[in-house]
Amino acid sequence: MADLSPIDLQKALGGMDYPADKKSLVECARKHKADDKVVSRLENLKQDSFDGPNDVQKAVFNQ
């Protein structure tokens, strides 16, 4: 998705402890006042468990 950058995603998930589930990612993004498009992408991920930031990035940008 062109309107979402990897930098936006990294900022939204700064300080996240891994492994993490989808719910925790969404909560972290909201805590960091992430844009709605970031939160929406995280909420709509098919995968529920993530081992690290690279795992999240792959899931978000390969949907």
Secondary structure, 3 states (H helix, E strand, C coil): CCCCCHHHHHHHCCCCCCCEEHHHHHHHHHHCCCCHHHHHHHHCCCCCEECCHHHHHHHHHCC
